[in-house]
Amino acid sequence: MDMDSLIGAVDDTARWTAHHRAVESARPDALFRDPFAARLAGSTGRAIADGAAPAAGGGDAWYLTARTVLLDRAVAAAIADGCDTVVNLGAGLDARPYRLDLPADLEWIEIDLPTNIEHKAAVLATETPRCRLRRVPLDLAGVGFADLLGGLADRRVLALSEGLVMYLSPDEADTLADTLLAAGVDRWCLDLSAAGVGSVMAERNRGILRRAPWRFLPADGAAHFEQRGWTARDIEPLFPAAVALGRLDSPEAHRLAAGPQPDPRNPGETPWSGVVTYVPAR
């Protein structure tokens, strides 16, 4: 089966990502355990991963695994700092409300298109989340999103977006940043890739990403949203994290990780990706 028949839209990449979480979870030295990932990915997720063209930098697994670990840590830090609500934007097939150690009174709100919401709800129908979970079928580009955030004005909100902003147009990404800022969320945590990743994506566009291209790769990296009223409180580059976590273990990877890293606010043409936690500028 060719890739075009497997990936018709961005939504299908959620199954690919879930498959990689399942693969990591099955390792004896797993960095996280997601017992739901294999069911959520299904045979389609496995087929997409099997049919993907090799990626520059050693494949997909190191990137997706490090991203998951760093976002897990960012969620835990936000909750420890007092966030009482998580709004997961484009939640896909993420199972964090079921697998993380979360306060029972935390509210976790998943926002996604109806097809993803319905699939996840069906697969996890017999499972019990570890916190209060609400699923909202909603298009982030619609007026309903701002209304939902407006109803959370008395909360300390973490907006979480994993594997989302790179699929938005630059205008859509900026609108999302402005909407979250206007709503007064406490912090926004996301994975971000800069313009230098475009050369890697050109290779990937021959395979898995041809039908779901990455469109938002800001040349100014983490500084991009700082021009829109945010401050990058924490920046965790993915490449050295993957080396430190043991998911990139070649001598060349260790050599590169030990050397100078790109400036995340001005990475130039050097490929750079990271997990960034923003807070409103004061």
C-alpha positions as CSV (number, residue, x, y, z in Angstrom):
1,M,0.0,0.0,0.0
2,D,1.5,3.4,-1.0
3,M,1.8,6.3,1.4
4,D,-0.8,8.4,-0.4
5,S,-3.4,5.8,0.4
6,L,-2.4,5.7,4.0
7,I,-2.1,9.4,4.7
8,G,-4.9,11.5,3.4
9,A,-4.5,14.4,5.8
10,V,-2.7,15.6,8.9
11,D,-5.0,13.6,11.1
12,D,-3.5,10.4,9.9
13,T,0.0,11.3,11.2
14,A,-1.4,10.9,14.7
15,R,-1.5,7.1,14.1
16,W,2.1,7.2,13.0
17,T,3.1,9.1,16.2
18,A,1.1,6.7,18.4
19,H,2.9,3.7,16.7
20,H,6.3,5.2,17.7
21,R,5.0,5.7,21.3
22,A,4.0,2.0,21.3
23,V,7.5,1.0,20.0
24,E,9.2,3.0,22.8
25,S,6.9,1.6,25.4
26,A,7.8,-2.0,24.4
27,R,11.5,-1.4,25.1
28,P,12.9,-2.9,28.3
29,D,14.5,0.5,28.9
30,A,11.5,2.5,27.9
31,L,11.6,6.2,28.8
32,F,7.8,6.2,29.2
33,R,5.0,3.7,29.2
34,D,2.0,4.2,27.0
35,P,0.0,1.0,27.2
36,F,-2.7,2.5,25.0
37,A,-0.5,3.6,22.1
38,A,-0.6,0.3,20.1
39,R,-4.4,0.2,20.2
40,L,-4.7,3.8,19.2
41,A,-2.2,3.5,16.3
42,G,-3.8,0.3,15.0
43,S,-2.6,-1.4,11.8
44,T,-2.7,1.9,10.0
45,G,-0.1,3.5,12.3
46,R,2.2,0.5,11.8
47,A,1.8,0.6,8.0
48,I,2.5,4.3,7.8
49,A,5.7,3.9,9.9
50,D,6.8,0.9,7.8
51,G,6.2,2.8,4.5
52,A,7.9,6.0,5.6
53,A,11.0,7.1,3.7
54,P,14.1,7.2,5.9
55,A,14.5,10.5,7.6
56,A,17.7,12.4,7.8
57,G,19.3,12.2,11.3
58,G,18.6,8.5,11.9
59,G,14.8,8.0,11.4
60,D,11.8,9.3,13.3
61,A,11.9,7.4,16.6
62,W,14.6,9.6,18.3
63,Y,12.7,12.8,17.6
64,L,9.2,11.6,18.6
65,T,10.5,9.8,21.8
66,A,12.5,12.9,23.0
67,R,9.6,15.1,22.2
68,T,7.3,13.0,24.3
69,V,9.7,12.9,27.2
70,L,10.3,16.7,27.2
71,L,6.6,17.5,26.9
72,D,5.8,15.1,29.8
73,R,8.3,16.9,31.9
74,A,6.9,20.3,30.9
75,V,3.3,19.2,31.8
76,A,4.5,18.0,35.2
77,A,6.4,21.3,35.8
78,A,3.3,23.3,34.9
79,I,1.1,21.4,37.3
80,A,3.6,21.6,40.1
81,D,3.6,25.4,39.5
82,G,-0.1,25.6,40.0
83,C,-1.8,25.0,36.7
84,D,-5.1,23.3,37.3
85,T,-6.3,22.9,33.7
86,V,-4.7,21.5,30.6
87,V,-6.1,22.4,27.2
88,N,-4.6,20.0,24.7
89,L,-4.9,21.5,21.3
90,G,-5.1,19.1,18.4
91,A,-4.9,16.3,21.0
92,G,-4.7,13.6,18.4
93,L,-4.2,10.2,19.9
94,D,-2.3,11.4,23.0
95,A,-3.1,9.3,26.1
96,R,-1.5,11.5,28.8
97,P,-4.7,11.8,30.9
98,Y,-4.5,8.0,31.2
99,R,-0.8,7.4,31.6
100,L,0.6,10.3,33.6
101,D,0.5,10.7,37.4
102,L,-2.0,13.6,37.5
103,P,-4.0,15.2,40.3
104,A,-7.5,13.8,40.4
105,D,-9.0,17.3,40.4
106,L,-7.1,18.5,37.4
107,E,-9.3,19.1,34.3
108,W,-7.8,18.0,31.1
109,I,-9.6,19.3,28.0
110,E,-8.9,17.6,24.6
111,I,-9.7,19.7,21.5
112,D,-9.6,18.1,18.1
113,L,-11.7,17.4,15.0
114,P,-14.6,15.0,15.5
115,T,-13.0,12.0,13.7
116,N,-10.0,11.9,16.1
117,I,-12.2,12.5,19.1
118,E,-14.6,9.7,18.2
119,H,-11.8,7.2,17.4
120,K,-10.0,7.8,20.7
121,A,-13.2,7.7,22.7
122,A,-14.1,4.4,21.2
123,V,-10.7,2.8,21.7
124,L,-10.4,4.0,25.3
125,A,-14.1,3.5,26.2
126,T,-13.3,1.0,29.0
127,E,-10.3,2.9,30.4
128,T,-10.4,5.4,33.3
129,P,-8.5,8.6,33.1
130,R,-6.4,9.8,36.1
131,C,-8.0,13.2,36.2
132,R,-11.2,14.9,35.0
133,L,-11.3,14.6,31.2
134,R,-13.4,16.5,28.8
135,R,-13.3,16.0,25.0
136,V,-14.4,18.9,22.8
137,P,-14.8,18.3,19.0
138,L,-13.8,21.7,17.7
139,D,-12.0,23.4,14.9
140,L,-9.3,25.7,16.3
141,A,-9.9,28.1,13.5
142,G,-13.5,28.6,14.6
143,V,-15.0,31.1,17.0
144,G,-15.9,28.3,19.4
145,F,-12.3,28.0,20.5
146,A,-12.0,31.5,21.8
147,D,-15.4,31.0,23.6
148,L,-14.1,27.8,25.3
149,L,-11.0,29.6,26.5
150,G,-13.1,32.5,27.7
151,G,-15.0,30.1,30.0
152,L,-11.7,29.2,31.7
153,A,-10.8,32.8,32.7
154,D,-10.7,31.8,36.4
155,R,-8.4,28.9,35.9
156,R,-4.6,28.6,35.6
157,V,-4.4,27.1,32.2
158,L,-1.6,25.2,30.4
159,A,-2.2,25.2,26.7
160,L,-0.4,22.1,25.3
161,S,0.2,21.6,21.5
162,E,2.2,18.6,20.4
163,G,2.8,18.0,16.7
164,L,0.4,20.8,15.8
165,V,2.0,24.2,14.9
166,M,4.2,22.9,12.1
167,Y,1.2,21.9,10.1
168,L,-0.4,25.4,10.4
169,S,0.2,28.2,8.0
170,P,2.2,31.1,9.4
171,D,-0.9,33.2,9.6
172,E,-2.8,30.3,11.5
173,A,0.1,29.9,13.9
174,D,0.2,33.6,14.7
175,T,-3.6,33.7,15.1
176,L,-3.3,30.7,17.6
177,A,-0.6,32.5,19.6
178,D,-2.7,35.7,19.7
179,T,-5.8,33.8,20.7
180,L,-4.1,32.1,23.6
181,L,-2.5,35.3,24.7
182,A,-5.8,37.2,24.7
183,A,-7.4,34.5,26.7
184,G,-4.8,34.9,29.5
185,V,-3.5,31.3,29.6
186,D,-0.8,30.8,32.2
187,R,1.6,29.1,29.8
188,W,1.8,27.5,26.4
189,C,4.0,24.5,25.8
190,L,4.7,23.3,22.3
191,D,7.3,21.6,20.0
192,L,8.8,24.0,17.5
193,S,11.0,23.6,14.5
194,A,12.9,26.4,12.7
195,A,13.6,27.1,9.1
196,G,16.7,25.0,8.8
197,V,14.5,21.9,9.3
198,G,13.1,22.6,5.8
199,S,15.9,20.6,4.2
200,V,15.0,17.6,6.3
201,M,11.4,18.1,5.4
202,A,12.2,18.2,1.7
203,E,13.4,14.6,2.0
204,R,10.4,13.6,4.1
205,N,8.0,15.1,1.6
206,R,8.8,12.2,-0.7
207,G,7.2,10.0,1.8
208,I,5.2,10.4,5.0
209,L,4.8,14.2,4.8
210,R,3.9,14.7,1.2
211,R,0.2,14.7,2.0
212,A,0.8,16.5,5.4
213,P,3.6,19.0,4.8
214,W,5.1,21.1,7.6
215,R,4.3,24.7,6.8
216,F,5.3,26.7,9.9
217,L,9.1,26.7,10.3
218,P,10.0,30.2,11.5
219,A,13.4,31.5,10.6
220,D,13.7,33.2,14.1
221,G,12.9,30.0,15.9
222,A,11.8,30.5,19.5
223,A,12.0,34.2,19.1
224,H,9.1,34.2,16.7
225,F,6.3,34.2,19.3
226,E,8.3,36.5,21.5
227,Q,7.5,39.2,18.9
228,R,3.8,38.5,19.7
229,G,3.7,39.1,23.4
230,W,5.2,35.9,24.8
231,T,8.4,35.1,26.6
232,A,10.2,31.7,26.2
233,R,10.6,30.6,29.8
234,D,12.1,27.2,29.0
235,I,13.7,26.0,25.8
236,E,14.7,22.4,25.5
237,P,16.5,21.5,22.2
238,L,15.5,18.0,21.0
239,F,18.7,16.8,19.4
240,P,20.9,17.0,22.5
241,A,18.0,15.7,24.6
242,A,17.7,12.6,22.4
243,V,21.5,11.9,22.7
244,A,21.3,12.4,26.5
245,L,18.3,10.0,26.7
246,G,20.2,7.4,24.7
247,R,18.0,7.5,21.6
248,L,20.7,8.9,19.4
249,D,23.9,6.9,20.3
250,S,26.3,7.2,17.4
251,P,29.8,8.7,17.9
252,E,28.8,11.5,15.5
253,A,25.6,12.3,17.4
254,H,27.6,12.5,20.7
255,R,30.2,14.7,19.0
256,L,27.6,17.1,17.7
257,A,25.6,17.2,20.9
258,A,28.8,18.0,22.9
259,G,29.6,20.9,20.6
260,P,28.0,24.4,20.3
261,Q,24.3,24.3,19.7
262,P,22.3,26.6,17.4
263,D,20.9,29.7,19.0
264,P,17.2,28.8,19.4
265,R,16.2,32.4,18.8
266,N,18.4,32.7,15.7
267,P,19.2,29.2,14.4
268,G,19.9,30.4,10.9
269,E,20.0,27.6,8.4
270,T,21.0,25.0,10.9
271,P,18.2,22.5,11.6
272,W,16.8,23.1,15.1
273,S,13.8,21.7,16.9
274,G,12.9,22.0,20.6
275,V,10.2,22.0,23.2
276,V,9.4,25.5,24.3
277,T,7.3,26.7,27.2
278,Y,6.1,30.3,26.8
279,V,4.5,32.6,29.3
280,P,2.9,35.9,28.6
281,A,5.4,38.8,28.6
282,R,5.0,41.0,31.6
